Amino acid sequence: MDRLIGIDYGRRRTGLAVSDPLRIFASALETVDSAKLIDYLKNYAQNETIERFVVGYPVNMDGAPSEAQADVDAFLKHLQKAFPDVPVSLEDERFTSVLAHQVMIDGGMKAKDRRDKKSVDRISAAIILQGYMDRTSGATFAVNPDSVPENRSRKTSGRRKK
């Protein structure tokens, strides 16, 4: 099946993520030297069909262009030239690095390992891609609390915590 590729582009290195075949989950894929990114993507495309690129687009809190936006714009031109038939979607990347750090903490990653910027880039790409998939899928996963049977609540189950 076709894959979506999430890209967290940086001047030196770029985090990549990929969707599962059903486009439900985004998984961190790789961190690549940005100078070698197009070659990496071409090689990846030899084994997998890429349906769309989802690129994190840097904007400031007020919505104004960020300093990094010029670098991403230049990359987008190279990407379009290398993959003219693959559409590109831009996704707001504000707070993805902060979220990536929180994911690493919540996942139990050691402080030493969290300092590895390559991990942050890959996870940021996955957050960018997951945000796009969640926003465009139309699916909702929220549970209505009124639909949960009362006897399933921990408060009323009669069990005590150990």
C-alpha positions in Angstrom: 0.0 0.0 0.0 0.9 3.6 -0.4 2.7 5.4 2.3 2.7 8.9 3.6 6.1 10.4 4.6 6.4 13.0 7.4 9.3 15.3 7.2 10.8 17.5 9.9 13.3 19.4 7.8 16.4 21.0 9.3 19.4 22.7 7.9 21.7 19.9 9.0 19.5 16.9 9.6 16.0 15.9 8.8 13.7 13.6 10.8 11.5 11.3 8.8 8.4 9.3 9.7 6.2 6.9 7.7 2.5 5.9 7.9 1.4 2.4 8.4 -0.4 0.9 5.3 -3.8 1.8 6.7 -2.7 5.3 7.6 -3.7 5.1 11.2 -0.3 5.4 12.9 2.8 7.4 12.1 6.1 5.8 13.1 9.5 7.4 13.4 11.6 6.2 10.4 15.1 7.8 10.3 17.1 10.9 10.7 19.1 11.8 7.6 21.7 14.3 6.8 19.7 17.0 5.0 22.3 17.2 2.1 21.5 13.5 1.4 17.7 13.7 2.0 16.6 13.6 -1.7 18.8 10.6 -2.4 17.4 8.8 0.6 13.8 9.5 -0.4 14.5 8.3 -4.0 16.0 5.1 -2.6 13.0 4.6 -0.3 10.6 5.2 -3.2 12.2 2.3 -5.1 10.8 -0.1 -2.5 7.6 1.7 -1.3 5.1 3.8 -3.1 4.9 7.3 -1.6 1.5 8.8 -1.9 2.2 12.2 -0.2 4.8 14.1 1.7 3.8 15.9 4.8 6.3 18.6 5.6 6.5 20.5 8.9 6.3 24.2 8.1 7.9 26.6 10.6 5.9 29.6 11.6 6.2 31.9 14.6 3.6 32.0 17.3 2.0 35.1 15.7 1.8 33.2 12.3 4.6 35.2 10.8 7.3 33.4 8.8 10.0 32.0 11.0 13.7 32.2 10.3 13.8 28.6 9.2 11.0 29.0 6.6 13.4 30.0 3.9 15.3 26.8 4.3 12.1 24.7 4.1 10.9 26.7 1.0 14.2 25.9 -0.7 13.9 22.2 0.2 10.3 22.1 -1.1 11.5 23.3 -4.5 14.1 20.4 -4.6 11.4 17.9 -3.4 9.0 19.0 -6.1 11.6 18.7 -8.8 12.7 15.2 -7.6 9.1 14.0 -7.1 6.9 16.0 -9.4 3.9 13.5 -9.2 3.8 13.3 -5.4 1.7 15.9 -3.6 3.1 17.8 -0.7 1.1 19.0 2.3 2.4 21.5 4.8 1.7 21.0 8.5 2.2 23.5 11.3 5.3 22.3 13.2 5.0 24.6 16.2 5.7 22.8 19.5 6.7 19.5 17.8 10.1 19.5 19.5 8.5 20.1 22.9 6.0 17.3 22.2 8.7 15.0 21.1 10.6 15.5 24.4 7.4 14.8 26.3 6.8 11.6 24.4 10.4 10.5 25.2 9.9 11.3 28.9 6.5 9.5 28.9 8.0 6.6 27.2 10.6 6.2 29.9 13.6 7.2 27.8 16.7 8.0 29.9 17.8 11.6 30.1 21.1 10.8 28.3 19.1 9.3 25.4 16.8 12.3 25.2 19.7 14.6 24.5 20.2 12.8 21.1 18.8 15.4 18.6 18.3 12.7 16.0 15.7 11.0 18.2 13.9 14.3 18.6 13.9 14.9 14.8 12.4 11.5 14.1 9.8 11.8 16.7 8.9 15.3 15.6 8.4 14.0 12.1 6.1 11.3 13.5 4.1 14.0 15.4 3.8 16.1 12.2 2.6 13.2 10.2 0.2 11.9 12.9 -1.3 15.4 13.2 -1.9 15.5 9.5 -3.5 12.0 9.4 -5.7 12.7 12.4 -6.9 16.0 10.9 -7.6 14.6 7.4 -9.0 11.2 8.3 -12.3 12.4 9.6 -12.2 9.6 12.3 -12.8 10.5 15.9 -11.5 8.3 18.7 -13.0 10.2 21.6 -15.2 8.2 24.0 -18.4 9.7 25.3 -18.1 9.4 29.1 -21.9 8.8 29.3 -21.6 5.7 27.2 -19.3 4.0 29.7 -21.3 1.7 32.0 -21.4 2.8 35.6 -20.2 -0.6 36.8 -16.9 -0.1 34.9 -15.9 2.9 36.8 -13.0 2.3 39.3 -14.9 4.4 41.9 -17.9 2.1 42.0 -16.2 -1.3 41.2 -15.6 -2.1 44.8 -12.0 -2.9 44.2 -9.3 -1.3 46.2 -5.9 -0.2 44.9 -3.0 -2.1 46.3 
